[in-house]
């Protein structure tokens, strides 16, 4: 739906692919103001790109295509973010980086060193790090200069390793917020996330050899 501020004019946009299939499963969107473009990510149809003028004009569709390397790794787009001249797409199969000037697509997946292929949201700290929340493997810090990945989990202080799609934001102070199945957590990316070194207590109840009691444990006492 496209509308002006006072809702006096409302237009409905139909997302139809080259095979005539309509896609109503929009999950995310981003406006490239310098290019007058609107990018819409869907669950099953990849990305639809429109030129923004007095009306929205369909420009192209980016989707999974096994016949070319310059294509998305999946048609499911969970979130998207722009950083400088690149669009970062969170996919069900890794993360896809699109050069908006050259229209070149690069994919980063497990086979390239990414700890998890299921990326739910992404944020940039503006200092060369891209932060990627995952479906079930915590938060990944990607140093794009060194091309290294650092995984953060509940053992680093996260409240959950399981994140929600499209649930991430940066506040004016630079703090990052991510939504998980157990709530929202936030942190300052300039301060390194450190392990909490949580070690569970070990409790011995009984000891057996060949099915026969070897020791009996009563409270803090072990008797043979």
C-alpha positions in Angstrom: 0.0 0.0 0.0 1.3 3.5 -0.9 -0.4 6.5 0.6 0.3 10.2 1.2 0.5 11.6 4.7 -3.2 12.6 5.1 -4.4 9.3 3.4 -6.3 11.3 0.8 -4.7 9.1 -1.8 -4.1 5.4 -1.3 -2.6 3.0 -4.0 -2.3 -0.7 -3.8 0.7 -2.4 -5.3 0.6 -5.9 -6.7 3.9 -7.9 -6.5 3.7 -10.2 -9.5 6.7 -12.2 -10.7 7.7 -13.1 -14.2 5.5 -16.3 -14.1 2.4 -14.4 -13.0 2.4 -15.4 -9.4 1.4 -12.8 -6.8 3.3 -12.4 -3.6 1.5 -10.9 -0.6 4.1 -12.1 2.0 6.1 -9.0 2.5 8.4 -9.1 5.6 10.6 -6.1 5.2 11.3 -3.0 3.1 13.9 -0.3 2.6 13.9 3.0 0.7 17.0 4.1 -1.1 16.4 7.8 -1.3 19.4 8.7 -3.4 18.3 6.2 -6.0 14.5 6.8 -5.7 14.0 3.1 -5.1 11.8 1.0 -2.8 13.0 -2.5 -2.0 10.5 -5.1 -0.6 11.6 -8.5 0.8 9.1 -11.4 0.7 9.0 -14.9 2.1 8.7 -16.7 -1.2 9.4 -14.2 -4.0 12.8 -12.8 -3.1 13.1 -9.0 -3.5 11.0 -6.7 -5.6 12.5 -3.3 -6.5 10.4 -0.3 -7.5 11.3 3.1 -8.8 9.7 5.8 -6.7 8.2 8.8 -8.5 4.6 10.1 -8.8 3.8 6.4 -8.9 5.6 3.2 -8.1 7.1 1.6 -11.2 8.3 -2.0 -11.1 12.0 -2.2 -11.9 13.3 -5.7 -11.2 12.9 -8.8 -9.1 15.9 -10.5 -7.4 15.4 -14.2 -6.6 17.0 -17.6 -6.4 18.1 -18.8 -9.8 20.3 -21.9 -10.1 21.2 -20.9 -13.7 23.4 -18.0 -12.6 25.8 -17.3 -9.8 24.6 -13.6 -9.6 21.4 -14.6 -7.7 20.0 -14.9 -4.2 20.7 -18.0 -2.2 17.0 -18.2 -1.2 13.7 -16.6 -1.9 13.0 -16.0 1.7 14.1 -12.6 2.8 13.8 -12.0 6.6 15.3 -8.6 7.0 17.4 -6.1 5.0 19.8 -3.2 5.8 21.8 -0.7 3.8 25.3 0.2 4.7 27.0 2.7 2.3 26.7 1.3 -1.2 25.6 -2.2 -0.2 22.4 -3.9 0.7 22.6 -6.7 3.3 19.8 -9.3 3.0 19.1 -11.7 5.8 18.2 -15.0 4.2 17.1 -18.5 5.2 20.4 -19.5 3.5 23.1 -17.2 4.8 23.4 -13.5 4.1 23.4 -11.9 0.6 25.3 -8.6 -0.1 24.2 -6.6 -3.1 26.3 -3.8 -4.6 23.5 -1.3 -5.4 25.8 0.4 -8.0 27.2 -2.7 -9.8 24.1 -4.9 -9.2 26.5 -7.7 -8.1 25.4 -10.3 -5.5 27.8 -11.9 -3.0 26.6 -14.7 -0.7 28.1 -15.6 2.7 27.2 -19.0 4.1 28.4 -21.7 6.4 30.8 -22.9 3.7 32.4 -19.5 3.7 32.9 -19.5 7.5 29.5 -18.1 8.7 28.6 -19.9 12.0 24.9 -20.2 11.0 23.0 -19.9 7.7 19.7 -18.8 9.2 20.1 -15.0 9.7 17.1 -13.2 11.3 18.3 -9.5 11.3 21.4 -7.4 10.7 22.8 -4.2 12.0 26.0 -2.2 11.3 28.0 -0.3 14.0 29.5 1.9 11.4 33.0 0.7 12.3 33.4 -2.2 10.0 31.4 -4.7 12.0 28.1 -6.3 10.9 26.1 -7.9 13.6 23.9 -10.8 12.6 21.2 -12.4 14.9 20.5 -16.0 14.1 17.5 -18.4 14.6 19.1 -20.6 17.2 22.9 -19.9 17.4 23.1 -16.5 19.1 24.6 -13.3 17.8 27.4 -13.1 15.2 29.9 -10.3 15.0 31.3 -10.1 11.5 34.5 -8.0 11.0 34.2 -7.2 7.3 37.8 -5.9 7.1 39.4 -9.1 8.4 36.5 -11.3 7.3 36.3 -13.0 10.7 33.3 -14.2 12.6 32.8 -14.1 16.4 29.9 -15.9 17.9 28.1 -14.7 21.1 25.7 -16.9 23.0 24.0 -17.2 26.4 27.5 -17.9 27.7 28.5 -14.4 26.7 25.6 -12.9 28.6 22.8 -13.1 25.9 19.4 -13.9 27.4 18.6 -16.2 24.5 20.3 -17.8 21.4 17.0 -17.8 19.5 16.1 -14.5 17.7 13.0 -13.2 15.9 13.2 -12.1 12.3 13.5 -8.4 11.6 13.9 -7.6 15.3 16.9 -5.3 15.6 17.5 -1.6 15.9 20.2 1.0 16.7 19.4 4.0 19.0 20.9 7.5 18.5 23.7 6.7 21.1 24.8 3.6 19.0 23.4 1.0 21.4 22.1 -2.1 19.6 18.8 -3.9 20.4 17.8 -7.4 19.4 14.6 -9.2 20.0 14.6 -12.9 21.1 12.2 -15.5 22.2 12.9 -14.5 25.8 12.7 -10.8 25.4 14.8 -7.9 24.2 18.5 -7.3 25.1 20.7 -4.4 24.3 24.4 -3.6 24.4 27.1 -1.1 23.4 29.0 -2.5 20.4 32.1 -0.5 21.5 32.4 -2.7 24.6 33.3 -6.2 23.9 30.8 -8.9 24.9 32.7 -11.1 27.4 31.9 -14.7 28.5 30.2 -15.1 31.8 32.0 -18.5 32.5 28.8 -20.0 33.9 29.7 -23.5 35.2 26.9 -25.7 36.4 27.2 -27.6 39.6 27.9 -31.3 39.4 25.6 -33.5 41.6 26.4 -37.2 42.1 23.4 -39.2 43.3 24.7 -42.8 43.2 27.5 -44.9 41.7 27.1 -48.3 40.1 29.4 -51.0 38.8 27.7 -53.7 36.7 24.4 -52.6 38.0 25.4 -52.9 41.7 25.8 -49.9 44.0 29.4 -49.0 44.6 28.8 -45.9 46.6 25.8 -44.5 48.3 25.4 -40.7 48.4 23.6 -39.1 51.4 23.7 -35.4 51.5 27.4 -34.4 51.3 28.6 -37.8 52.4 29.7 -40.7 50.2 29.8 -44.2 51.7 31.1 -47.4 50.2 
